């Protein structure tokens, strides 16, 4: 079977597609799963380059979320049967073994491609809104709103009753942000502070979801509402902010909140499980709407990651 490996750190062009033996029968507590679709995102780019805070030993299989069908269940596994469709922390490989505790059974009617495209982004977005204590009627400002986690934040923010302002850089991306349900979409290339102030009657945004960092964070500090919260999601812009203007936080009674889904998984896995169950139920009922802009075959995983690097992906790219 085929598997896509990162054998040395660097750009996506260095990935290698290998023929390897399929896994054997599952051990007790494990599932053997045939993967049909895998979602890729910006953290996968960082992991391949060595820039992610989690650094798996080389070589490693690329990717960390997938959907497929159970082929075998090991001894002691409850709640899963052969033929069940599941969401797993899989990668760019055709079959793999997983701890059954890491798998989520998918309800009937949930498309496997949609399932593979949403977990990491939507779990990050929902956890962020929880950490940011987003309340109905508040203003949510989402940066990088056409990216995977940004578009998920727009979707979840609207579901939670916020007025959502999304920032993006091209007409195509701004249209995708509006289509997802954002109340306002701003081209941030010329700055966004004055637009946000105008849209909020001078008050600013209550919660700011920032996966970009750098100058975007600095400008966000200038359009945060009193008692507002800035969520530090990542640094897609290439670097974190410089020195946070703590005087701005002081006079606005505002907060800066950093969070990662990985840390939550280590410290409170039950919280992650509850959120994933909630998100799967929302997906099954059509309350959230993952957007897939590109579908590529397994052999073109490097190209899929390069699309993320080149900022051509709107929502999600998946490997099938």
Number of C-alpha atoms within 10 A of each C-alpha: 11 16 23 25 23 23 16 16 16 16 18 22 12 14 22 17 18 13 10 12 10 14 13 11 14 19 16 13 15 21 29 24 30 21 27 20 28 35 31 28 25 20 18 19 23 20 21 27 17 16 14 14 10 11 13 12 9 12 12 17 20 26 25 19 24 32 31 26 23 21 20 20 24 18 12 11 16 11 10 18 15 13 13 18 27 23 25 29 19 27 25 30 27 22 24 20 23 19 17 21 13 15 20 20 19 22 15 9 9 16 14 21 21 21 25 31 27 28 24 21 24 25 22 23 25 23 19 25 21 11 14 23 13 22 16 13 13 17 27 30 30 30 28 26 34 32 27 27 30 29 32 31 33 30 25 25 27 20 14 16 15 22 21 27 27 29 25 23 16 14 12 11 23 21 15 21 32 19 11 22 21 27 16 17 24 21 16 17 10 8 14 18 17 14 18 25 17 11 14 17 8 14 15 26 27 26 29 31 29 25 23 23 23 17 15 21 23 16 15 21 25 18 24 29 21 17 15 26 25 25 22 20 21 20 17 19 14 10 12 18 16 11 7 12 12 13 11 15 20 12 10 16 14 21 19 16 14 14 16 13 19 14 10 14 13 10 11 12 15 12 13 19 17 10 18 19 15 14 20 23 16 15 21 17 12 11 13 20 15 23 21 18 12 15 18 16 14 22 17 16 29 22 16 26 27 17 16 21 17 8 13 17 22 23 25 29 26 26 26 22
